[in-house]
Amino acid sequence: MRIILVLAALFTYGIASADVTDGEALSNDLCYDCHFVDEGEMAELEATFDSIKGIVDGSVKHRKKLKLTDEEIQSLIEYFSTFEQGEG
């Protein structure tokens, strides 16, 4: 039973870290041209799944149109959550 729990934990950690890694790559490609992500700006802007989804569907005004899947949006949020507001 312990081995199953350990494997489940490792699998879950792998998924979470992949989400953060994917989010970092997306952020570098899409966000860093205009935002200071690692300095807490996304927290100041209150970047959430819903706010980014709004940019994707056009209901939230944004400088450029974004085309992202829900999984990609979640990866961005996971990455943004690794920074505290004002941290650089």
MODELLER restraints for C-alpha pairs under 7 A, 6 or more apart:
rsr = mdl.restraints
at = mdl.atoms
rsr.add(forms.Gaussian(group=physical.xy_distance, feature=features.Distance(at['CA:19:A'], at['CA:75:A']), mean=4.60, stdev=0.5))
rsr.add(forms.Gaussian(group=physical.xy_distance, feature=features.Distance(at['CA:19:A'], at['CA:78:A']), mean=6.51, stdev=0.5))
rsr.add(forms.Gaussian(group=physical.xy_distance, feature=features.Distance(at['CA:20:A'], at['CA:75:A']), mean=5.73, stdev=0.5))
rsr.add(forms.Gaussian(group=physical.xy_distance, feature=features.Distance(at['CA:20:A'], at['CA:78:A']), mean=5.38, stdev=0.5))
rsr.add(forms.Gaussian(group=physical.xy_distance, feature=features.Distance(at['CA:20:A'], at['CA:79:A']), mean=4.56, stdev=0.5))
rsr.add(forms.Gaussian(group=physical.xy_distance, feature=features.Distance(at['CA:22:A'], at['CA:75:A']), mean=5.97, stdev=0.5))
rsr.add(forms.Gaussian(group=physical.xy_distance, feature=features.Distance(at['CA:23:A'], at['CA:72:A']), mean=6.88, stdev=0.5))
rsr.add(forms.Gaussian(group=physical.xy_distance, feature=features.Distance(at['CA:23:A'], at['CA:75:A']), mean=4.28, stdev=0.5))
rsr.add(forms.Gaussian(group=physical.xy_distance, feature=features.Distance(at['CA:23:A'], at['CA:76:A']), mean=4.04, stdev=0.5))
rsr.add(forms.Gaussian(group=physical.xy_distance, feature=features.Distance(at['CA:23:A'], at['CA:78:A']), mean=6.73, stdev=0.5))
rsr.add(forms.Gaussian(group=physical.xy_distance, feature=features.Distance(at['CA:23:A'], at['CA:79:A']), mean=5.12, stdev=0.5))
rsr.add(forms.Gaussian(group=physical.xy_distance, feature=features.Distance(at['CA:24:A'], at['CA:76:A']), mean=6.85, stdev=0.5))
rsr.add(forms.Gaussian(group=physical.xy_distance, feature=features.Distance(at['CA:24:A'], at['CA:79:A']), mean=5.80, stdev=0.5))
rsr.add(forms.Gaussian(group=physical.xy_distance, feature=features.Distance(at['CA:26:A'], at['CA:76:A']), mean=6.86, stdev=0.5))
rsr.add(forms.Gaussian(group=physical.xy_distance, feature=features.Distance(at['CA:27:A'], at['CA:76:A']), mean=6.61, stdev=0.5))
rsr.add(forms.Gaussian(group=physical.xy_distance, feature=features.Distance(at['CA:35:A'], at['CA:41:A']), mean=6.70, stdev=0.5))
rsr.add(forms.Gaussian(group=physical.xy_distance, feature=features.Distance(at['CA:38:A'], at['CA:83:A']), mean=6.31, stdev=0.5))
rsr.add(forms.Gaussian(group=physical.xy_distance, feature=features.Distance(at['CA:38:A'], at['CA:87:A']), mean=6.75, stdev=0.5))
rsr.add(forms.Gaussian(group=physical.xy_distance, feature=features.Distance(at['CA:38:A'], at['CA:88:A']), mean=5.54, stdev=0.5))
rsr.add(forms.Gaussian(group=physical.xy_distance, feature=features.Distance(at['CA:39:A'], at['CA:85:A']), mean=6.88, stdev=0.5))
rsr.add(forms.Gaussian(group=physical.xy_distance, feature=features.Distance(at['CA:39:A'], at['CA:86:A']), mean=5.23, stdev=0.5))
rsr.add(forms.Gaussian(group=physical.xy_distance, feature=features.Distance(at['CA:39:A'], at['CA:87:A']), mean=4.99, stdev=0.5))
rsr.add(forms.Gaussian(group=physical.xy_distance, feature=features.Distance(at['CA:39:A'], at['CA:88:A']), mean=4.32, stdev=0.5))
rsr.add(forms.Gaussian(group=physical.xy_distance, feature=features.Distance(at['CA:40:A'], at['CA:83:A']), mean=6.28, stdev=0.5))
rsr.add(forms.Gaussian(group=physical.xy_distance, feature=features.Distance(at['CA:40:A'], at['CA:84:A']), mean=5.95, stdev=0.5))
rsr.add(forms.Gaussian(group=physical.xy_distance, feature=features.Distance(at['CA:40:A'], at['CA:85:A']), mean=4.03, stdev=0.5))
rsr.add(forms.Gaussian(group=physical.xy_distance, feature=features.Distance(at['CA:40:A'], at['CA:86:A']), mean=4.62, stdev=0.5))
rsr.add(forms.Gaussian(group=physical.xy_distance, feature=features.Distance(at['CA:40:A'], at['CA:87:A']), mean=5.74, stdev=0.5))
rsr.add(forms.Gaussian(group=physical.xy_distance, feature=features.Distance(at['CA:41:A'], at['CA:85:A']), mean=6.92, stdev=0.5))
rsr.add(forms.Gaussian(group=physical.xy_distance, feature=features.Distance(at['CA:42:A'], at['CA:80:A']), mean=6.73, stdev=0.5))
rsr.add(forms.Gaussian(group=physical.xy_distance, feature=features.Distance(at['CA:43:A'], at['CA:85:A']), mean=5.57, stdev=0.5))
rsr.add(forms.Gaussian(group=physical.xy_distance, feature=features.Distance(at['CA:44:A'], at['CA:85:A']), mean=6.68, stdev=0.5))
rsr.add(forms.Gaussian(group=physical.xy_distance, feature=features.Distance(at['CA:48:A'], at['CA:77:A']), mean=6.44, stdev=0.5))
rsr.add(forms.Gaussian(group=physical.xy_distance, feature=features.Distance(at['CA:49:A'], at['CA:73:A']), mean=6.22, stdev=0.5))
rsr.add(forms.Gaussian(group=physical.xy_distance, feature=features.Distance(at['CA:49:A'], at['CA:74:A']), mean=6.38, stdev=0.5))
rsr.add(forms.Gaussian(group=physical.xy_distance, feature=features.Distance(at['CA:49:A'], at['CA:77:A']), mean=6.46, stdev=0.5))
rsr.add(forms.Gaussian(group=physical.xy_distance, feature=features.Distance(at['CA:51:A'], at['CA:60:A']), mean=6.97, stdev=0.5))
rsr.add(forms.Gaussian(group=physical.xy_distance, feature=features.Distance(at['CA:52:A'], at['CA:73:A']), mean=6.76, stdev=0.5))
rsr.add(forms.Gaussian(group=physical.xy_distance, feature=features.Distance(at['CA:54:A'], at['CA:60:A']), mean=4.83, stdev=0.5))
rsr.add(forms.Gaussian(group=physical.xy_distance, feature=features.Distance(at['CA:55:A'], at['CA:61:A']), mean=6.41, stdev=0.5))
rsr.add(forms.Gaussian(group=physical.xy_distance, feature=features.Distance(at['CA:55:A'], at['CA:62:A']), mean=6.26, stdev=0.5))
rsr.add(forms.Gaussian(group=physical.xy_distance, feature=features.Distance(at['CA:55:A'], at['CA:65:A']), mean=6.97, stdev=0.5))
rsr.add(forms.Gaussian(group=physical.xy_distance, feature=features.Distance(at['CA:55:A'], at['CA:66:A']), mean=6.58, stdev=0.5))
rsr.add(forms.Gaussian(group=physical.xy_distance, feature=features.Distance(at['CA:56:A'], at['CA:65:A']), mean=6.67, stdev=0.5))
rsr.add(forms.Gaussian(group=physical.xy_distance, feature=features.Distance(at['CA:56:A'], at['CA:66:A']), mean=5.13, stdev=0.5))
rsr.add(forms.Gaussian(group=physical.xy_distance, feature=features.Distance(at['CA:56:A'], at['CA:67:A']), mean=5.73, stdev=0.5))
rsr.add(forms.Gaussian(group=physical.xy_distance, feature=features.Distance(at['CA:56:A'], at['CA:68:A']), mean=6.57, stdev=0.5))
